[in-house]
Amino acid sequence: MTNAHSNSAGHAGPKAQQSGPVRAEPSTSTFERELAVEQAHVDLVYARLTEATRSAKQVAAEGKALYQSDRANFVREEDGTGLYERDVFAFQSAKRLAVLDAEHEGLVFGRLDRTDGEIRYVGRIGVRDAEYEPLVIDWRAPAAEPFYRATPSNPMQVTRRRVLRCAGIRVIGIEDDLLDGNADDTELVVIGEGALMAALSRARGHQMKDIVATIQAEQDEAIRAPYQGVTMISGGPGTGKTVVALHRAAYLLYSNRRRFESGGVLVVGPSRVFMNYIERVLPSLGEDAVTLRSIGSVASDVVRMRGDRIDSADVLAIKGSLRMVQVLKRLVAEPPQAMPLELRLTVRGEVLALNAEVLARIRTDVLARHKLNTGREAAETALLNALWRSRPRELDLEREEFDDLVSDTAAYRMFCHAWWPPLSAPAALLRLADPQLMARAAASVLSRAEQQALSASYRDPALQEGGEWTAADGALLDELVNLLGPVPEQEAEISLFIDSDEELPEVVTTMDRMIPAKEIDPFALPYETFAHILVDEAQDITPMQWRMLRRRGPQASWTVVGDPAQSSWPDTQEAARAVNDMIGRAPLRRFRMSTNYRSPAEVFDLAARVVVEAYPDADLPTAVRSTGIEPALLVAGDGDLVRATTDAVQTLLTQVEGTVGVISPPSRLGQLSDAVAQLSDRIAVVTPLESKGLEYDGVLVVSPDEIVEESPGGVRVLYVALTRPTQRLVTLDAAPGAIWRKSLG
């Protein structure tokens, strides 16, 4: 038996007779009778849901008809009240309809038979009958907590826990757990061998499913933890960290809706592939008020980017390091022109000049107090002050007249535009493609080899012509946005004359026409902020990316999910310091997921031997399933890795019913994708980093040695690849004598 778990609501149904439960193998007729009982209740729930939907639509129609007016020119005070009431009706009815119309796969999934005779049904949303009695309890409600927490040692007044498996509105399966064997009911039927194991054995699809019906006690504890501060969820591969964190987001929205729905919840994952994989989990739990972003696209609110491209391991290690903060500060301080400028102009026949040394000092002083894009006015004031101090005695002018004369000269205006132009973050970052500027900005911070590698990454012709940034670039661009400030908008040329067919409701002066339509608030935050931030695969977040995330949640609560043994970031100590800086003095609670539900024991034993060799402190969970099938370790006999991959994939397709993942070294991804993509729509070809958080029924890991060599985390990234399958693992080496196999003995 196993603990069935879910996140939904329950129902106080008919009284169950009490005497002393006995577990017996049910007959076919008993099973069919129990199935009919549950189907009758599910039918009742859906009938009530249909009625509630009809009622919500009626409320929407009444709200629309609440206030009607033919007034087009002004609104009286009493009219405004009517409009407000109408909008409230419309908003509330639309909100309710969105919940009722959502596709709730398996709306009712659980039942609790209590020792006091009460029956509670648990589901994805709460549903009540006409007398307002619960037909289904929302899985996040306190009344549903025993569905996840009750155990035989602590039954929490529950005799039997039942998990219903549904296909649409039809009940097709039942799994029971007998929790209180001392209860006094001899007629209580117990069916099945456990919902969790049944769910784990089913074939996977291309998107993650929620585990609302199979949440375990240790998972439920993390899901329902208080929101304040930072909640850290750790555990090895297959322990359900990701899906637990997503259910926690749904729980927080349910239990603190005003705070988190208005403030927003941001879910951050390692890649766009991963975000596509999890995108249906929260909607299936009735929650859509969540923003999903891959770590490479977090900065898309301030810079146009997707962040799908991945840097090479050596360049990623540079871009992610906190050393880049100093490099970027120096970059911003660098004048836009390669050669030092001098300001030279003539006022009433007298030559005024400021040399490069004075200009550099002014620039440094202004940038110490202002961001570059908001410091232009302060810079011009400093220039005028310096020119005034250096003016010849023969120039007999009052200060105001002097400033006007200097500011009106073409030489001064052209100089200011060249010396202090507005600068966008992308334009600034691309300046590092210049090796000489790179040397000045990174002197004593990066080694010569690091400078060359970083500069070369920005000389990519496609990037220079507006191509795609990498995921690591997002944090650097975000840092530059913070350093530079908002870019002033280019004002369109304004006509002083009103078009003949333009209708204006009032007198318009020339001054009105000259006023810019929009002014930038220098104190406004350029990026979105959120009330709660969920970070998955946190062990891969670079120190620079942690700085970027902190800007999105300066007052946020956090859920941080990760496993150091799966880290692709080489400097784990630097990353740990960045996390500690993020936590600060906030309340911190930790939860460890100890059970590997995904990987068969045969697969995980192999993966564990590989990672322990390089990372002895790895947190190894306990694998609870066994398939009896050992991993297949293959070698491409003739050295043709592509043909051997095709053969291995075709074999896997016959051995598993669900998805097959081909995990390829980045350098071979395109080649292998072309070779196997047409074999079946059940196949996914991904890199090891893209496979993080994903799972497949069968997995082929191609050339593990190349994966180790090309990945920033080395063996830890290979560990990720080896722990993706739920049924079968196959590895394929290009030649005998693979280095990675030495850890297997």
Disulfide bonds with the S-S distance in Angstrom:
none
